[in-house]
Amino acid sequence: MSNKYYFEIPEANVLEVVRAASFTEAKQIAAADWLPYWSKIQWLNHPQISKKATLPTSTATAADGLRSLNAQM
């Protein structure tokens, strides 16, 4: 079973979701693509960070979010 782990990189206008069996695995997957931004990653739904930060499941993609942000500019 895989869980969804969400993270953002505000400076790069990135909102991503990683499917993984554990938070450790999610970090490994994220690092494969986003290692240059590792110090900027903010995990949004890990229980050790904050239960209040949990995002609801959505069919929206990161690209949808970026289009929305760009439309507001």
C-alpha distances in whole Angstrom, upper triangle without the diagonal:
4,7,10,13,17,20,23,26,29,32,30,29,26,23,19,16,13,9,8,6,10,13,15,13,13,17,17,16,18,21,21,23,24,25,29,28,26,28,28,24,24,20,20,17,16,18,20,22,22,21,23,22,19,19,18,16,18,19,21,21,22,25,26,26,29,31,31,32,35,36,37,39
4,7,10,13,16,20,22,25,28,26,25,22,19,16,12,9,6,5,4,8,10,12,10,10,14,14,13,15,18,18,19,20,22,25,24,22,25,25,21,20,17,17,14,14,16,18,19,20,19,21,19,16,16,16,13,16,17,19,18,19,22,23,23,25,27,28,29,31,33,34,35
4,6,10,13,17,20,23,26,24,23,20,16,13,10,8,5,5,6,7,9,12,10,9,12,14,13,14,17,18,19,19,21,24,23,21,23,22,18,17,14,13,11,10,12,15,16,16,15,17,15,12,12,12,11,13,15,17,16,17,20,21,21,23,25,26,26,29,30,31,33
4,6,10,13,17,19,22,21,19,16,13,10,6,6,5,7,9,9,9,12,11,8,12,14,12,12,16,17,17,17,19,22,20,19,21,20,16,15,11,11,9,10,12,15,15,15,14,16,13,10,10,10,9,11,12,13,13,13,17,17,17,19,22,22,22,25,27,27,29
4,7,10,14,16,19,18,17,14,11,8,6,5,6,7,10,9,7,10,10,7,9,12,11,10,13,15,15,14,16,19,17,15,17,16,12,11,8,8,6,7,10,12,12,13,13,14,11,9,9,11,11,13,14,15,13,13,17,18,16,18,21,21,21,24,26,26,28
4,7,11,13,16,15,14,11,7,6,4,6,9,11,13,12,10,13,13,9,10,13,12,10,13,15,14,13,16,18,15,14,16,14,10,9,6,5,6,8,12,13,12,13,13,13,10,9,8,10,10,11,13,13,11,10,14,15,13,15,18,18,17,20,22,22,24
4,7,10,13,12,11,8,6,5,6,8,12,13,16,14,11,13,14,10,10,13,12,9,12,14,13,11,13,15,12,11,12,10,6,5,4,5,8,9,13,14,12,13,14,14,11,11,10,13,14,14,16,14,13,10,14,15,13,14,17,17,16,19,22,21,22
4,6,9,9,8,5,4,6,9,11,15,17,19,18,15,17,17,13,13,15,14,11,13,15,13,11,13,14,10,11,11,8,6,5,7,7,11,13,16,16,14,15,17,16,12,13,12,15,16,16,17,15,13,10,13,14,11,11,15,15,13,16,19,18,19
4,6,6,6,5,7,9,12,14,17,19,22,20,17,18,19,15,14,16,15,11,12,15,12,9,11,11,8,9,9,6,5,6,9,11,14,15,19,19,16,17,20,19,15,16,16,19,19,19,20,17,15,12,14,16,13,12,16,16,14,15,19,18,18
4,5,5,6,8,11,14,17,20,22,25,24,20,22,22,19,17,20,19,15,16,19,16,13,15,14,10,12,11,8,8,8,11,12,16,17,20,20,17,18,20,19,15,17,16,19,20,20,21,18,16,12,14,15,12,11,15,14,11,13,16,15,15
4,6,8,11,14,17,19,23,25,28,26,23,23,24,21,19,21,20,16,17,19,16,13,14,12,9,12,11,8,9,11,14,15,19,21,24,23,20,21,24,23,19,21,20,23,24,23,24,21,18,15,16,17,14,12,16,16,13,14,17,16,15
4,5,9,11,15,17,21,23,26,25,22,23,23,19,18,20,18,15,15,17,13,11,13,11,9,12,12,9,10,12,15,16,19,21,24,24,21,23,25,24,20,21,20,23,23,22,22,19,16,12,13,15,13,10,14,15,12,12,16,16,15
4,7,10,14,16,20,23,26,25,22,24,23,20,19,21,19,15,17,18,15,13,16,15,12,14,15,11,11,12,14,14,18,20,23,24,21,22,23,22,18,19,17,20,20,19,19,15,13,9,10,12,9,7,10,11,8,9,13,13,12
4,6,10,13,16,19,22,21,19,20,20,16,15,17,15,12,14,15,12,10,13,13,10,12,14,11,9,10,12,12,15,17,21,22,19,20,21,21,17,17,15,18,18,16,17,14,11,7,9,11,9,7,11,12,10,12,15,16,16
4,7,10,14,16,20,19,17,19,18,14,14,17,15,12,14,16,13,12,15,16,13,14,15,12,10,10,10,10,12,15,18,19,17,18,19,18,14,14,12,14,14,13,14,11,9,5,8,10,7,8,12,12,11,13,16,16,17
4,7,10,13,16,16,14,16,15,11,12,14,11,9,12,13,11,10,14,15,13,13,15,13,10,10,10,10,12,14,17,19,17,18,18,18,15,14,12,14,13,12,13,11,8,6,9,11,10,11,14,15,14,16,19,20,21
4,7,10,13,13,12,14,13,9,11,13,10,9,13,14,12,12,15,18,15,15,17,16,12,12,10,10,10,12,15,17,16,17,17,17,14,12,11,12,10,11,11,11,9,8,11,13,12,14,17,17,17,20,22,23,24
4,6,10,10,9,11,9,6,9,10,7,7,11,11,11,12,14,17,16,15,17,16,13,13,11,11,11,12,15,17,16,18,18,19,16,14,13,14,13,13,14,14,12,11,14,16,16,17,20,21,21,23,25,26,27
4,7,9,9,11,9,7,10,11,9,10,13,14,14,15,17,20,19,18,21,20,16,16,13,14,12,13,16,18,18,19,19,20,17,15,14,15,12,14,14,15,13,14,17,18,18,20,23,23,24,26,28,29,31
4,5,7,9,6,5,9,9,8,10,13,13,15,16,17,21,20,18,21,21,17,17,14,15,13,12,15,16,17,19,19,21,18,16,16,17,15,17,18,19,17,17,20,22,22,23,26,27,27,29,31,32,34
4,7,8,7,8,11,11,11,13,16,16,18,19,20,24,23,20,23,23,19,19,16,17,14,13,14,16,18,19,18,21,19,17,18,18,17,19,20,22,20,21,24,25,25,27,29,30,30,33,35,35,37
4,5,5,6,9,10,11,12,14,16,18,18,19,22,21,18,20,21,17,17,13,15,12,10,12,13,15,16,16,19,17,15,17,18,17,20,22,22,21,21,24,26,25,27,30,30,30,32,35,35,36
4,5,5,6,9,10,10,12,14,16,16,16,19,18,15,17,17,14,13,10,12,10,7,10,10,11,14,14,17,15,14,15,17,17,20,21,22,20,20,23,25,23,25,28,28,27,30,32,32,34
4,5,5,6,9,10,11,13,15,15,15,18,17,14,16,17,14,15,12,14,13,11,13,12,14,17,18,20,18,17,19,21,21,23,24,25,23,22,25,27,25,26,30,30,30,32,35,35,35
4,5,5,6,9,10,11,13,14,14,18,18,15,18,18,15,16,13,16,15,13,15,15,16,19,20,22,20,18,19,21,20,22,23,23,21,20,23,25,25,25,29,29,29,31,34,34,35
4,5,5,6,9,10,12,12,13,16,15,13,16,16,12,13,10,12,12,10,14,14,15,17,18,20,17,15,16,18,17,18,20,20,18,17,20,22,21,22,25,26,25,27,30,30,31
4,5,5,6,9,10,10,10,13,12,10,12,13,10,11,9,12,13,11,14,14,14,17,18,20,17,17,18,20,19,21,22,22,19,18,21,23,22,22,26,26,25,27,30,30,31
4,6,5,6,9,10,9,13,13,11,14,15,13,15,13,16,16,15,18,17,18,21,22,24,21,20,21,23,22,23,24,24,21,19,22,25,24,24,27,28,28,29,32,33,33
4,5,5,7,9,10,14,13,12,15,16,13,15,13,16,16,15,19,19,19,21,22,24,21,20,19,21,20,21,21,21,18,16,19,22,21,21,24,26,25,27,30,31,31
4,5,6,6,7,11,10,9,12,12,9,11,11,13,14,14,18,18,17,19,21,22,19,18,18,20,19,20,20,19,16,14,17,20,18,18,22,23,22,24,27,27,28
4,5,5,5,8,9,7,11,12,10,13,13,16,17,16,20,19,18,21,23,25,21,21,21,24,23,23,24,23,20,17,20,23,21,21,24,26,24,26,29,29,29
4,6,6,10,11,10,14,15,13,16,16,19,20,19,23,22,22,25,26,27,24,23,23,25,24,24,24,23,20,18,19,23,22,21,24,26,25,26,30,31,30
4,6,8,9,10,13,13,12,15,15,18,19,19,23,23,22,25,26,27,23,23,22,24,23,22,22,21,17,15,16,20,19,18,21,23,22,23,26,27,27
4,6,5,6,10,10,9,12,13,16,18,18,22,21,20,22,24,25,21,21,21,23,23,23,23,21,17,15,16,19,18,17,20,22,20,21,25,25,25
4,5,5,8,10,9,13,14,17,20,19,22,21,20,23,26,26,23,23,23,26,26,26,26,24,21,18,20,23,22,20,24,26,24,25,28,29,28
4,6,8,9,10,14,16,19,22,21,25,24,22,25,27,28,24,25,25,28,28,27,28,26,22,19,20,24,22,20,23,25,23,23,27,27,26
4,6,5,7,10,13,16,19,19,22,21,19,22,24,24,21,22,22,25,25,25,26,23,20,17,18,21,19,18,21,22,20,21,25,24,23
4,5,5,9,11,14,17,16,19,18,16,19,22,23,19,20,21,24,24,25,26,24,21,18,20,23,21,20,23,24,22,24,27,27,26
4,6,9,11,15,17,17,20,18,16,19,22,22,19,21,22,25,26,26,28,26,23,20,22,25,22,21,25,25,23,24,28,27,26
4,6,10,13,16,16,19,18,15,18,21,20,17,19,19,23,24,24,25,23,20,17,19,21,18,17,21,22,19,20,24,23,22
4,6,9,12,13,16,15,13,15,18,18,14,16,16,19,20,21,22,20,18,15,17,19,17,16,20,21,18,20,24,23,23
4,6,9,10,13,13,10,12,14,14,11,13,13,17,18,19,21,19,17,15,18,19,16,17,20,20,18,21,23,22,23
4,6,7,10,10,8,10,12,12,9,10,11,14,15,17,19,18,17,14,18,19,16,18,21,21,19,22,25,24,25
4,6,9,10,8,8,9,9,6,6,7,11,13,14,17,16,15,14,17,18,15,17,20,19,18,21,23,22,24
4,6,9,7,7,7,8,5,4,6,9,11,13,17,16,16,15,19,19,17,19,22,21,21,24,26,25,27
4,5,5,7,7,10,8,7,10,13,14,17,20,20,19,18,22,22,20,22,26,25,24,27,29,29,30
4,5,5,5,9,8,8,11,14,15,19,22,22,22,21,25,25,23,25,29,27,27,30,32,31,33
4,6,8,11,10,11,14,17,19,22,25,25,24,23,27,28,25,27,30,29,28,31,33,32,34
4,7,9,8,9,13,16,18,21,24,23,23,21,25,25,23,24,28,26,25,28,30,29,30
4,5,5,7,11,14,17,19,23,22,22,21,25,25,22,24,27,26,25,28,30,28,30
4,5,6,10,12,15,18,21,21,22,22,25,25,22,25,28,26,25,29,30,29,31
4,6,8,11,14,17,20,20,21,21,24,23,20,23,26,23,23,27,28,26,28
4,6,10,13,15,18,17,18,17,21,20,17,20,22,21,20,24,25,23,25
4,7,9,12,15,15,16,16,20,19,17,20,22,21,21,24,25,24,27
4,6,8,12,12,13,13,17,16,14,17,19,17,18,21,22,22,24
4,6,10,11,13,14,17,16,14,18,20,18,19,23,23,23,26
4,7,9,11,13,16,14,14,18,19,18,20,23,23,24,26
4,5,8,11,13,11,11,15,16,15,17,20,20,21,24
4,6,10,11,10,11,14,15,15,17,19,19,21,24
4,7,8,6,7,11,11,11,13,15,16,17,20
4,5,5,7,9,10,11,13,14,16,17,19
4,5,5,6,9,10,11,12,14,16,17
4,5,5,6,9,10,10,12,14,16
4,5,5,6,9,10,11,13,15
4,5,5,6,9,10,11,13
4,5,5,6,8,10,11
4,5,5,6,9,10
4,5,5,7,9
4,5,5,7
4,5,5
4,6
4
